[in-house]
């Protein structure tokens, strides 16, 4: 019996055309396209397992998945990267493929994940589906005060999508802040050991309420303490969300 070997593949993608990462019966997904390309390239059925599940319309500048193959990849994986990219649409790009220990796991071995959320305030055709156009004004100074509150908590049940079948809603957020671009647009940066389903978009929706003056940073603390999703803000559109970085002890 031929032994297979485990590989990590690093990709990036524009999620606008996809119904998220995970393969679904009646919708186009990033995983479906990647698995199909890998299966053709390696001349065997390949099924990947991703580092997480991005929702429909969410983008990723860095995303890892692992898969097993009985056909090896040279240490210099340029040929594999070129070959697999040729089989993928332009909206998905392979950056590298490399071997890992057979027990390595793209999801469970990740020690940190970083996201960005982009908000702009003036109509811009080059930001369509890549940033959220907010029609109004936001006080980002107050939003940053409220973002800092997140670092004081661990249980983020109030920002979690219902019925996600997770064992815990605890997350360790290590940084959360807004930065202002030259054109006045905002970028929210957040890093944690793990994230709940829809968590970042729910956080932004709540911080926007602070930026509008509807609630205060103190109110955000009370919302988190309530552990009740209905107390938090609405989820913002997926188009502005990017998975930016995933960290592993061995990558």
ChimeraX attribute file (.defattr): number of C-alpha atoms within 10 A of each C-alpha:
attribute: neighborCount
match mode: 1-to-1
recipient: residues
	/A:1	3
	/A:2	6
	/A:3	8
	/A:4	13
	/A:5	17
	/A:6	18
	/A:7	23
	/A:8	23
	/A:9	20
	/A:10	20
	/A:11	20
	/A:12	19
	/A:13	23
	/A:14	20
	/A:15	26
	/A:16	17
	/A:17	15
	/A:18	23
	/A:19	20
	/A:20	21
	/A:21	27
	/A:22	20
	/A:23	17
	/A:24	12
	/A:25	7
	/A:26	7
	/A:27	11
	/A:28	17
	/A:29	20
	/A:30	24
	/A:31	22
	/A:32	18
	/A:33	17
	/A:34	27
	/A:35	19
	/A:36	17
	/A:37	21
	/A:38	23
	/A:39	15
	/A:40	15
	/A:41	18
	/A:42	17
	/A:43	12
	/A:44	13
	/A:45	14
	/A:46	17
	/A:47	18
	/A:48	20
	/A:49	18
	/A:50	22
	/A:51	19
	/A:52	21
	/A:53	16
	/A:54	24
	/A:55	19
	/A:56	20
	/A:57	21
	/A:58	26
	/A:59	29
	/A:60	21
	/A:61	17
	/A:62	20
	/A:63	25
	/A:64	26
	/A:65	21
	/A:66	23
	/A:67	22
	/A:68	19
	/A:69	19
	/A:70	13
	/A:71	14
	/A:72	15
	/A:73	18
	/A:74	12
	/A:75	9
	/A:76	11
	/A:77	15
	/A:78	14
	/A:79	13
	/A:80	20
	/A:81	19
	/A:82	14
	/A:83	17
	/A:84	21
	/A:85	20
	/A:86	14
	/A:87	16
	/A:88	18
	/A:89	13
	/A:90	10
	/A:91	14
	/A:92	19
	/A:93	21
	/A:94	22
	/A:95	17
	/A:96	17
	/A:97	24
	/A:98	18
	/A:99	19
	/A:100	15
	/A:101	11
	/A:102	13
	/A:103	9
	/A:104	18
	/A:105	21
	/A:106	23
	/A:107	18
	/A:108	12
	/A:109	14
	/A:110	20
	/A:111	13
	/A:112	18
	/A:113	22
	/A:114	22
	/A:115	22
	/A:116	22
	/A:117	26
	/A:118	20
	/A:119	21
	/A:120	21
	/A:121	17
	/A:122	14
	/A:123	11
	/A:124	10
	/A:125	8
	/A:126	8
	/A:127	16
	/A:128	13
	/A:129	20
	/A:130	23
	/A:131	23
	/A:132	21
	/A:133	20
	/A:134	14
	/A:135	10
	/A:136	9
	/A:137	10
	/A:138	18
	/A:139	14
	/A:140	21
	/A:141	14
	/A:142	18
	/A:143	24
	/A:144	19
	/A:145	18
	/A:146	25
	/A:147	25
	/A:148	15
	/A:149	15
	/A:150	23
	/A:151	15
	/A:152	11
	/A:153	14
	/A:154	14
	/A:155	17
	/A:156	24
	/A:157	21
	/A:158	22
	/A:159	31
	/A:160	24
	/A:161	15
	/A:162	12
	/A:163	7
	/A:164	11
	/A:165	7
	/A:166	11
	/A:167	6
	/A:168	10
	/A:169	18
	/A:170	16
	/A:171	17
	/A:172	18
	/A:173	21
	/A:174	15
	/A:175	14
	/A:176	21
	/A:177	19
	/A:178	19
	/A:179	15
	/A:180	12
	/A:181	10
	/A:182	7
	/A:183	9
	/A:184	12
	/A:185	17
	/A:186	21
	/A:187	20
	/A:188	22
	/A:189	19
	/A:190	21
	/A:191	20
	/A:192	17
	/A:193	16
	/A:194	18
	/A:195	22
	/A:196	17
	/A:197	19
	/A:198	18
	/A:199	17
	/A:200	23
	/A:201	21
	/A:202	22
	/A:203	22
	/A:204	23
	/A:205	19
	/A:206	27
	/A:207	28
	/A:208	24
	/A:209	20
	/A:210	27
	/A:211	21
	/A:212	16
	/A:213	13
	/A:214	11
	/A:215	16
	/A:216	18
	/A:217	22
	/A:218	12
	/A:219	15
	/A:220	23
	/A:221	15
	/A:222	13
	/A:223	21
	/A:224	21
	/A:225	15
	/A:226	15
	/A:227	17
	/A:228	14
	/A:229	18
	/A:230	11
	/A:231	15
	/A:232	24
	/A:233	21
	/A:234	17
	/A:235	17
	/A:236	19
	/A:237	19
	/A:238	23
	/A:239	24
	/A:240	24
	/A:241	28
	/A:242	25
	/A:243	21
	/A:244	19
	/A:245	16
	/A:246	23
	/A:247	16
	/A:248	15
	/A:249	8
	/A:250	9
	/A:251	9
